[in-house]
Amino acid sequence: MSTPHPPLPTVTRLGSVSVVRHGESTANVRYARAKESGDVSVPEGRTEDTPLTERGERQAARFGMWLAGAIGAGNGPGLVVCSPYVRARRTWEIAAGVCEERGRAVPPVVYEERVRDRENGVFALHSAPAWRAADPREWARRERSEEWTYRPPGGESLADVALRVRGLLGDLDAVAAGRRVLIVAHDAVAVAVAYVLEGLGAPVPDRPQVANASVSAWHNEGGRLVPGVWNGTGHL
């Protein structure tokens, strides 16, 4: 029997890649409360428009202070790629404002749909209790499925997210060679970036913790991006 080869890391010209998750959102709070209370209500609106809480805005400001320090030390990003969702955009806007207040040059930002959050399709904005109540059979299918490959009706699996993230990282290698890139996005995107950067043949990851406003980073060593920190929250 042949021995499986370790993952083959992707060769890249990017200087580094960092991912910050958005600050705490109103949906984060609602999901946590529903899990405890069993509340099955589903709010009106779109997941794209979910705002930050006051705590989330404070987290974004603390991230901004950390970023201003990195820029001042010459280690800041040369390009920011931000999710178009309100909670991510607002996180970046607050952080950029803090940098400007401290006299730091704010890097250019592009808003890119490939770093949007994982799509939950017909169950968008549903907490776990609401999802279970709305469609017990689909919830049971989800419970039986692997987290990495489960795709809700009209939505995405984590593998789907990784596919679009892989394409983005390839495009960044072509247009941002040598630059440090900061991605302002969501927990699913951070997990997908980690998976893609581990390389060809990487094992499917567990769903690791990605805290609000946490930073995960990879730096270039010999043409490969190697992990530096995961889910860093010391700046908060």
Secondary structure by P-SEA (a helix, b strand, c coil): ccccccbbbbbbcccbbbbbcccccaaaaaaaaaaacccccccccccccccccaaaaaaaaaaaaaaaaaaaacccccbbbbbccaaaaaaaaaaaaaaaaacccccbbbbbcccccccccccccccaaaaaaacaaaaaaaaacccccccccccccaaaaaaaaaaaaaaaaaccccbbbbbbccaaaaaaaaaaaacccccccccccccccbbbbbbbcccbbbbccccccccc
